Every structure is written in structure tokens, then in C-alpha cells.
Amino acid sequence: NEVSSEHAIFGLMKDLETSKVSTQKLILDGIKIEDVNTLISDALCAIPRTTRRLSTIIHEKTQGNPFFCLEFLRSLVDRGLLRHSLRQGSWEWDAEKIGLENTTDNVLYLLSSKMNGLTNEVQTVLKVLSCFGIKVNGNIITYLNSTSQYCDI
């Protein structure tokens, strides 16, 4: 779990259950290394055997979380560790340098800098709704709107 048991989301989940709002907990595991390699090779328009070592490193650093895989890949491009060579017509990287990268700090920094660019209201909406996945049931929005804590968002 990415959050501790004291996190506000657990209080919200309890309130939703008490209010008879239907909820469902999902436990998601990371994707397999073969799937990370498919993701990376597709993103780089490369032959999968050429991206295997890079994919292995990314899989290790992200535990196969597809979102973090892509964010880490973007951060590698942003920092010049993954670059497209016009001369070669392909992507180039230094696997040893990438292997030394501290993934957690880079992904968290990247995500927090993106979030800090948003207004406080948008940040609050995203924080709360992200707990419910990519689709949010209208009952949840209605419930949140009826609470003093979330009625202004």
C-alpha cells in the first residue's frame, strides 16, 4: 500500500461505508517484466529485444507499476538519460547511469512538480477523486458535496 493506515482516505472510506455508498477496494500488482518491455519498446518504437535491459531496470525501479514506468521513462528523457538520435533514427540510453538513478525520488519529484502547477482547488479535486480510480460514481460526488470538508470543490 502506498499510504499508511492513518491516511485520510481510510477515514473517507469508512464514512462512505457508514453512509451506505457502495465502494470497492482493488489490490493492483505491478505488470510483468515482459509487459514492461512491450510498453517500453512500443513507446520507443523499438524492437523488444533491444529494450530488454532498459525494461529490466525500469521494472526493478518501479515494481512494474505501469504509470510509474511511463513517468520514469519521461523523466529519463527530461534529464537527457534517454534521447532520440536523429543520426541513428532510434533512441539511445546508458543503462548503467539509469541503473544508478533513485527512482522514487525522481518520480515523486516529477509528479509533485506537475501537481504544484495546478490551482489548490484542482489539486484537492484530483487528490480526492484519484482515490476512486479513473471513473467516479455520481453517488460518491453527491456524498462528497454534502460534506463540509468537500462541499466547496
C-alpha positions in Angstrom: 0.0 0.0 0.0 1.4 3.4 -0.9 -0.3 5.1 2.1 -0.3 4.4 5.8 -3.4 3.3 7.7 -3.6 6.8 9.2 -4.2 8.4 5.8 -7.4 10.4 5.4 -8.6 8.1 2.6 -9.3 5.4 5.1 -11.5 7.7 7.2 -13.3 8.7 4.0 -13.8 5.1 3.0 -15.3 4.4 6.5 -17.6 7.4 6.1 -18.7 6.2 2.7 -19.5 2.7 4.0 -21.4 4.2 7.0 -23.4 6.3 4.5 -24.2 3.2 2.5 -22.3 4.4 -0.5 -21.1 1.4 -2.5 -17.3 1.1 -2.6 -14.9 -1.5 -3.8 -11.3 -2.0 -2.8 -8.9 -3.0 -5.5 -5.5 -4.5 -5.0 -3.3 -4.0 -8.0 0.0 -5.7 -8.6 2.7 -4.5 -11.0 2.8 -5.8 -14.5 5.3 -8.5 -15.5 8.7 -7.6 -16.9 7.6 -8.9 -20.4 4.7 -6.4 -20.3 7.0 -3.6 -19.2 9.3 -4.5 -22.2 6.3 -4.3 -24.5 5.3 -1.0 -23.0 8.9 0.4 -23.4 9.5 -1.0 -26.9 6.2 0.4 -28.1 6.9 3.8 -26.5 10.3 3.9 -28.2 9.2 2.3 -31.5 11.9 -0.2 -31.0 12.4 -3.9 -31.4 11.6 -5.6 -28.0 15.0 -7.4 -27.8 16.8 -4.0 -27.9 14.9 -2.6 -25.0 15.1 -5.7 -22.7 17.9 -4.4 -20.5 16.3 -0.9 -20.1 12.9 -2.6 -19.4 14.5 -4.7 -16.7 16.0 -1.7 -15.0 12.7 0.2 -15.2 10.7 -2.8 -13.9 13.1 -3.1 -10.9 12.8 0.6 -10.1 9.0 0.8 -10.5 7.9 -2.7 -9.3 6.1 -2.9 -12.6 3.7 -0.1 -11.9 2.7 1.0 -15.5 2.1 4.6 -14.5 5.4 4.9 -12.8 7.1 3.1 -15.7 5.9 5.8 -18.1 6.6 8.6 -15.7 10.1 7.3 -15.1 10.7 7.0 -18.9 9.5 10.6 -19.3 11.9 11.8 -16.5 14.8 10.0 -18.3 14.0 12.0 -21.4 13.7 15.2 -19.4 17.1 14.6 -17.8 18.8 13.6 -21.1 19.4 10.0 -20.0 17.1 8.8 -22.8 17.4 10.7 -26.0 16.4 10.3 -29.6 19.3 10.3 -32.1 18.4 11.8 -35.4 21.5 10.3 -36.9 20.7 6.8 -35.8 17.0 7.2 -36.1 16.5 5.5 -32.8 16.5 6.1 -29.0 19.8 5.9 -27.1 20.4 5.4 -23.4 23.1 4.5 -20.9 21.8 1.6 -18.9 24.5 1.9 -16.2 23.6 5.5 -15.5 19.9 4.8 -15.5 20.5 1.8 -13.1 22.1 4.2 -10.6 19.1 6.6 -10.6 17.0 6.8 -7.5 13.6 6.2 -9.0 11.3 7.0 -6.0 12.7 10.5 -5.6 12.6 11.2 -9.3 9.0 10.0 -9.8 7.8 11.8 -6.7 9.6 15.0 -7.7 8.2 14.8 -11.2 4.6 14.2 -10.0 4.8 16.8 -7.3 6.1 19.5 -9.6 3.2 18.8 -12.0 0.7 19.0 -9.2 2.2 22.2 -7.8 1.4 23.9 -11.1 -2.3 23.4 -10.6 -4.6 25.6 -8.5 -5.4 24.5 -5.0 -9.0 23.6 -5.9 -7.9 21.4 -8.8 -5.3 19.7 -6.6 -7.9 19.0 -3.9 -10.4 17.6 -6.5 -7.7 15.4 -8.0 -6.4 14.1 -4.7 -9.9 13.1 -3.5 -11.1 11.7 -6.8 -7.9 9.8 -7.6 -8.8 7.6 -4.6 -11.7 6.2 -6.6 -10.0 5.4 -9.9 -10.5 6.8 -13.4 -14.3 6.7 -13.2 -16.2 8.1 -10.2 -19.7 7.1 -9.4 -22.2 10.0 -9.1 -23.2 8.9 -5.6 -19.7 9.5 -4.4 -19.6 13.0 -5.8 -23.1 13.7 -4.3 -21.9 12.4 -0.9 -18.7 14.4 -1.0 -20.7 17.5 -2.0 -22.9 17.0 1.1 -19.9 17.0 3.5 -18.5 20.2 5.0 -15.0 19.2 4.1 -15.5 18.7 0.4 -18.6 20.8 -0.5 -16.6 23.7 -1.9 -14.7 21.6 -4.6 
